[in-house]
Amino acid sequence: MSSASPSRWPWLRRWFLRTCAALAVLSVALAGWDAATYDARAWLADYARIKQGMAQGYANLDWVTQQRRVDLAALDDRTTEALTSAHSRVRAFFVLRDFVRSFNDPHLRLEPHQSATPADAGSVGNVVEQVANAQLAAVASCEAAGYEEGDHGYGLDVTQLPGWQSLEFGTFPIGIAGDVGVLRIAQFGENRYLTTCHQAFRPTLDARALQLSVRAQLQEQLRQRLALLQARGAKRLLVDVSGNGGGSEWVSEVTALMTDRPLSRAAPRLVAPTCDRSKVWQNQIECPVFAPAAPNERLQGVGAWRGPLMILSDGGTASASEDFIAWLQQNRVATVIGERTMGAGCGYVDGGTRVALRQLPLDVVMPNCARFLENGRNEIEGIRPDVPIALSARDAPTQLAQWLALR
């Protein structure tokens, strides 16, 4: 049995202590430099840009003010004072981070700078043009286009359901328990299906064409899974979207597979205020943040599945997944089982609203659309299940099986 020479340990110990001491000195020096050069005015200017962008382009601002009773004037006073007295960039960053988090909106967040992001939130058209130009260029590979393989496993341990049989794995796992077919859709973003992208990839495809090609293949896979479940005797379908954090407009095509009925729901509300809304930070709303409401959206089901439908949701079910649930629940097509959804709601139309910070390599990105349920509630409050079951509970599969047995 060999071991390091004992004579080496004192040297290693001295090296370690010296390194730690050097790092400590460097940290103190950096902290001193940060405090000495901190410019509160520059950070307050960034904060002013954030407030302007949110006042004119944050879709949920009026809702959180009126329904959640967020006191914007008090929040503004606290944030201004905290930035003024921060005395360091690190503290100022945490002040802005806490300001953004105070709205409790998953779609309102700090992100790394988008390349060529406009300096002000009002320049959304520039973002749209940049995205359009990027999509016209041929992509080198699926990986270069941002595709990766997601975890497509079930959110609930369905193997505990009585008589469970697994039928297919891969992108959309399916199985059957009695007359209940189970279909797992773990993501609604095409970029989470790398294997399917490899099958669809052609060297001449641009980003948008590749996206549509991947989407078409995923739709075909879903059709095949639904057909197999019906061939194996499934009379009822349980779609597991627990933990599905959303994705793209592809969700509309998936929704249409689940019924042959015509569907309708309130169209998303888009931001387009008709006045300067800067007084919202004094708790005064002088005009709505939204454009006038559009007519209801309609979606015609294509009927790949036509039987009874159930959807499994939890606190990780968000964004496009909430749209999926709302369409099918509100049109009385599906029964939702599980937990209230996350409450991310509508996201970013044509890139959303972005405000580029000048003191940090970050953007504040915010949703420029909001979706409302038939009862008038904003989806950022989450969607309640019809049948509450705590999916994190150890006996959740048993509770689900008992409910299914009674129907």
TASULMO-V830943 format. One record per residue. RES is the residue in three letters. PHI is phi in radians with two decimals (* if undefined). OMEGA is omega in degrees with one decimal (* if undefined). D_LAST is the distance of its C-alpha to the last C-alpha in whole Angstrom. Layout:
res-><RES RES>
phi-><PHI PHI>
omega-><OMEGA OMEGA>
d_last-><D_LAST D_LAST>
//
This chain:
res-><MET SER SER ALA SER PRO SER ARG TRP PRO TRP LEU ARG ARG TRP PHE LEU ARG THR CYS ALA ALA LEU ALA VAL LEU SER VAL ALA LEU ALA GLY TRP ASP ALA ALA THR TYR ASP ALA ARG ALA TRP LEU ALA ASP TYR ALA ARG ILE LYS GLN GLY MET ALA GLN GLY TYR ALA ASN LEU ASP TRP VAL THR GLN GLN ARG ARG VAL ASP LEU ALA ALA LEU ASP ASP ARG THR THR GLU ALA LEU THR SER ALA HIS SER ARG VAL ARG ALA PHE PHE VAL LEU ARG ASP PHE VAL ARG SER PHE ASN ASP PRO HIS LEU ARG LEU GLU PRO HIS GLN SER ALA THR PRO ALA ASP ALA GLY SER VAL GLY ASN VAL VAL GLU GLN VAL ALA ASN ALA GLN LEU ALA ALA VAL ALA SER CYS GLU ALA ALA GLY TYR GLU GLU GLY ASP HIS GLY TYR GLY LEU ASP VAL THR GLN LEU PRO GLY TRP GLN SER LEU GLU PHE GLY THR PHE PRO ILE GLY ILE ALA GLY ASP VAL GLY VAL LEU ARG ILE ALA GLN PHE GLY GLU ASN ARG TYR LEU THR THR CYS HIS GLN ALA PHE ARG PRO THR LEU ASP ALA ARG ALA LEU GLN LEU SER VAL ARG ALA GLN LEU GLN GLU GLN LEU ARG GLN ARG LEU ALA LEU LEU GLN ALA ARG GLY ALA LYS ARG LEU LEU VAL ASP VAL SER GLY ASN GLY GLY GLY SER GLU TRP VAL SER GLU VAL THR ALA LEU MET THR ASP ARG PRO LEU SER ARG ALA ALA PRO ARG LEU VAL ALA PRO THR CYS ASP ARG SER LYS VAL TRP GLN ASN GLN ILE GLU CYS PRO VAL PHE ALA PRO ALA ALA PRO ASN GLU ARG LEU GLN GLY VAL GLY ALA TRP ARG GLY PRO LEU MET ILE LEU SER ASP GLY GLY THR ALA SER ALA SER GLU ASP PHE ILE ALA TRP LEU GLN GLN ASN ARG VAL ALA THR VAL ILE GLY GLU ARG THR MET GLY ALA GLY CYS GLY TYR VAL ASP GLY GLY THR ARG VAL ALA LEU ARG GLN LEU PRO LEU ASP VAL VAL MET PRO ASN CYS ALA ARG PHE LEU GLU ASN GLY ARG ASN GLU ILE GLU GLY ILE ARG PRO ASP VAL PRO ILE ALA LEU SER ALA ARG ASP ALA PRO THR GLN LEU ALA GLN TRP LEU ALA LEU ARG>
phi-><* -1.77 -2.60 -1.16 -1.12 -0.99 -1.17 -1.38 -1.11 -1.01 -1.13 -1.12 -1.13 -1.10 -1.09 -1.11 -1.13 -1.14 -1.10 -1.08 -1.12 -1.12 -1.14 -1.12 -1.11 -1.09 -1.08 -1.11 -1.11 -1.13 -1.10 -1.14 -1.09 -1.05 -1.16 -1.24 -1.86 -1.10 -2.05 -1.06 -1.07 -1.16 -1.24 -1.15 -1.17 -1.06 -1.08 -1.09 -1.16 -1.06 -1.10 -1.11 -1.08 -1.22 -1.04 -1.69 -2.35 -1.73 -1.11 -1.73 -1.12 -1.15 -1.11 -1.18 -1.27 -1.52 -1.69 -1.61 1.04 -1.30 -1.47 -1.15 -1.13 -1.17 -1.09 -1.10 -1.07 -1.10 -1.18 -1.04 -1.12 -1.16 -1.22 -1.09 -1.80 -1.14 1.14 -2.82 -1.14 -1.08 -1.12 -1.12 -1.04 -1.15 -1.11 -1.17 -1.07 -1.17 -1.05 -1.10 -1.18 -1.11 -1.51 0.89 -2.19 -1.02 -1.54 -1.76 -2.79 -1.61 -2.37 -1.00 -0.85 -1.39 -1.03 1.03 -1.13 -1.10 -1.24 -2.10 -1.15 -1.28 -1.58 -1.11 -1.02 -1.11 -1.10 -1.04 -1.12 -1.08 -1.10 -1.07 -1.12 -1.12 -1.29 -1.41 -1.47 -1.11 -1.66 -1.37 -2.88 -1.08 -1.10 -1.13 -1.46 1.63 -1.43 -2.59 -1.57 -1.46 -1.49 -1.75 -1.20 -1.10 -1.42 -2.05 -1.30 -1.24 -1.12 -1.46 -1.18 -0.98 1.29 -1.07 -2.32 -1.38 -1.95 -2.53 -1.98 1.36 -1.14 -2.28 -1.07 -2.38 -2.85 -2.47 -2.33 1.15 -1.76 -1.81 -1.53 -2.07 -2.13 -1.73 -2.10 -1.50 -2.52 -1.90 -1.88 -1.01 -1.28 -1.75 -2.19 -1.12 -1.04 -1.16 -1.07 -1.03 -1.23 -1.59 -1.15 -2.36 -1.05 -1.58 -1.36 -1.50 -1.06 -1.20 -1.12 -1.12 -1.01 -1.17 -1.17 -1.09 -1.05 -1.09 -1.19 -1.13 -1.07 -1.15 -1.07 -1.11 -1.03 -1.12 -1.12 -1.13 -1.13 -1.14 -1.05 -1.15 -1.15 -1.59 1.75 -1.24 -1.85 -2.20 -2.15 -1.98 -1.73 -1.62 -2.03 -1.11 1.29 -1.39 -1.42 1.92 2.88 -2.09 -1.20 -0.93 -0.98 -1.11 -1.20 -1.17 -0.99 -1.12 -1.19 -1.50 -2.80 -1.87 -1.55 -1.33 -2.04 -2.59 -2.76 -1.06 -1.23 -1.01 -1.65 -1.82 -1.28 -3.03 -1.17 -1.79 -2.60 -1.32 -1.79 -1.07 -1.30 -1.06 -1.35 -1.93 1.13 -2.07 -1.82 -1.54 -2.75 -1.12 -1.30 -1.64 -1.26 -0.97 -1.11 -1.55 -1.04 -0.96 -1.38 -2.25 -2.49 -1.65 -1.17 -1.86 1.28 -1.11 -2.20 -2.24 -1.59 -0.98 -2.22 -2.28 -2.22 -1.74 -2.28 -2.66 -1.20 -1.67 -1.39 -2.54 1.00 -1.04 -1.16 -1.21 -1.11 -0.97 -1.15 -1.06 -0.97 -1.45 -1.29 -1.22 -1.64 1.03 -1.62 -2.19 -1.77 -1.66 -2.11 2.18 -2.16 -1.04 -1.23 -1.07 1.61 -1.50 1.16 -1.22 -2.00 -2.11 -1.49 0.95 1.71 1.26 -1.80 -2.22 -2.15 -1.47 -1.41 -1.75 -1.66 -2.46 -1.40 -2.34 -2.02 -1.65 -1.91 -2.45 -1.21 -1.90 -2.54 -2.43 -1.96 -2.10 -1.45 -1.13 -1.55 1.56 -1.40 -1.26 -1.08 -1.19 -1.56 1.47 -1.96 -1.28 -1.34 -1.35 -2.19 -1.25 -2.48 -1.33 -1.19 -1.41 -1.18 -1.07 -1.70 -0.99 -1.04 -1.17 -1.06 -1.11 -1.08 -1.13 -1.14 -1.08 -1.18 -1.53 -1.93>
omega-><-177.3 177.0 179.5 180.0 -179.0 -177.6 -179.2 -171.4 177.3 178.6 179.4 179.7 179.1 179.5 -179.3 -179.0 178.8 179.1 178.9 179.5 179.4 179.1 178.6 178.6 179.4 179.7 179.2 179.7 179.9 178.4 178.2 177.2 179.7 -178.8 -176.5 -174.5 -179.0 -178.9 -177.3 -178.1 -179.6 179.1 176.7 176.4 174.9 180.0 177.8 178.3 177.3 -179.0 178.8 179.6 -179.6 -179.1 -175.3 -169.7 179.3 -169.6 -173.3 -173.9 -179.7 -179.5 -177.7 177.6 -172.4 -174.2 178.5 176.9 174.1 -179.6 -176.1 -179.6 179.2 178.0 178.4 179.3 -179.1 -177.3 178.6 -179.9 -178.5 177.7 179.9 -176.4 -176.1 177.5 174.3 179.3 -179.0 179.0 179.9 177.2 -178.8 176.5 179.2 177.5 -179.6 176.5 180.0 -178.1 -176.1 -179.7 175.9 -178.9 -176.9 -179.3 175.3 -172.6 173.6 178.9 173.3 179.5 169.2 -177.7 179.6 178.0 177.5 -176.1 -176.5 -174.7 -175.8 -174.5 -177.4 -179.5 178.1 178.1 179.2 -179.7 179.1 179.9 -179.7 179.5 179.5 -177.4 -179.1 -177.7 177.3 -179.1 -176.0 -178.0 176.3 -179.8 178.9 179.2 175.3 178.5 174.3 -177.9 177.5 173.6 -175.1 -178.2 -179.5 175.0 178.5 179.2 -177.4 178.5 178.5 177.5 -177.9 177.5 -175.4 173.5 173.8 -179.1 -179.4 174.2 175.5 -172.5 -179.4 179.3 176.0 175.7 -177.5 176.0 -173.9 178.4 -178.5 173.5 -179.6 178.7 178.5 170.8 -172.7 -179.6 172.3 175.7 -178.6 -175.5 176.5 -178.2 -174.9 -179.3 178.2 177.1 178.2 178.6 -176.1 -170.3 170.6 -174.9 -176.2 -174.7 169.8 -173.2 -178.0 179.4 177.7 179.0 -179.2 178.3 177.1 -179.4 179.8 179.2 177.8 177.4 179.2 176.7 178.5 177.5 179.7 178.9 -179.9 178.1 179.2 178.6 178.9 178.6 -179.9 171.7 179.3 177.0 178.0 -177.7 173.3 179.5 -177.7 174.4 175.0 -179.1 179.3 -174.5 175.6 -176.3 -171.5 178.1 173.5 -178.1 179.7 179.2 177.6 178.8 -177.7 178.6 -167.3 -178.5 172.9 -176.4 169.7 -177.9 178.9 172.9 179.5 179.2 175.3 175.9 -178.8 -180.0 174.9 -177.7 -177.5 -178.5 172.1 -173.9 -174.8 179.8 175.8 179.2 169.8 -179.2 177.1 178.6 -174.0 172.7 -178.4 177.3 -173.8 164.5 176.2 -178.4 176.5 175.6 178.6 172.2 177.7 -178.4 -179.4 176.6 -179.8 167.5 171.0 169.7 -176.7 -178.3 177.1 -173.9 174.7 -179.6 179.0 -177.4 174.4 -177.9 176.2 178.0 -168.4 168.0 -178.4 177.7 176.1 175.0 176.8 -178.7 -175.8 178.4 -170.7 178.2 -175.3 176.6 175.5 176.8 -172.8 169.9 -177.8 -176.4 175.2 -172.9 174.5 -179.8 -173.9 -174.9 175.1 177.1 -177.5 -174.0 -166.9 174.4 -178.7 176.7 -179.8 176.5 -178.9 174.4 -179.5 176.0 179.9 -180.0 180.0 176.9 -174.3 169.9 164.6 -179.1 -174.7 179.4 176.7 174.8 177.0 176.0 -179.0 179.4 -175.9 177.5 177.4 -178.7 175.8 -178.7 178.8 173.6 -179.4 179.3 -178.6 174.3 173.0 -179.4 -177.5 172.4 176.6 -173.8 177.9 179.6 -178.2 -177.1 -179.1 177.2 178.8 177.5 179.1 -179.5 179.6 178.9 179.7 -177.9 -179.4 -176.4 *>
d_last-><67 68 67 69 72 73 75 72 70 73 73 69 69 72 70 67 68 70 67 66 69 69 65 66 69 67 64 67 69 66 65 68 68 65 66 69 68 65 65 63 64 62 59 59 60 57 55 56 55 51 51 53 50 47 49 49 46 43 40 39 42 42 38 39 42 41 37 38 41 43 47 48 52 51 50 52 55 54 53 57 58 57 58 61 62 60 63 61 59 57 56 56 53 51 52 51 48 47 47 45 42 43 40 37 36 36 37 40 42 46 46 49 51 50 53 55 53 55 57 55 51 52 53 50 51 53 50 48 52 52 48 49 52 50 48 51 52 51 49 51 48 44 45 48 45 43 40 39 36 33 31 28 26 23 22 20 21 18 20 18 15 15 17 18 20 22 23 26 27 30 29 25 24 21 19 16 14 12 11 11 14 16 19 21 23 26 28 29 33 34 37 35 34 38 37 36 39 42 40 41 44 47 51 51 48 48 45 43 44 42 39 39 39 37 34 34 34 31 29 30 29 25 26 26 23 21 23 23 19 18 21 20 17 14 12 10 13 13 16 18 21 22 25 26 29 29 32 33 33 31 28 28 28 25 23 25 23 19 20 22 22 25 25 27 27 31 33 34 37 40 43 46 48 51 53 54 52 54 54 50 51 53 50 51 49 51 49 45 45 43 44 43 39 38 36 33 32 30 28 27 24 26 22 22 19 17 13 11 12 11 15 16 19 21 25 26 25 27 30 28 25 25 26 23 20 22 23 19 18 20 20 16 16 14 12 14 13 16 19 22 24 27 29 31 31 33 36 39 40 43 44 43 46 48 51 53 55 58 59 56 55 51 50 47 44 42 40 41 38 35 32 30 27 26 27 30 30 31 29 31 29 26 23 20 17 14 12 15 16 19 19 23 22 22 19 17 16 15 13 11 10 9 7 5 6 4 0>
//
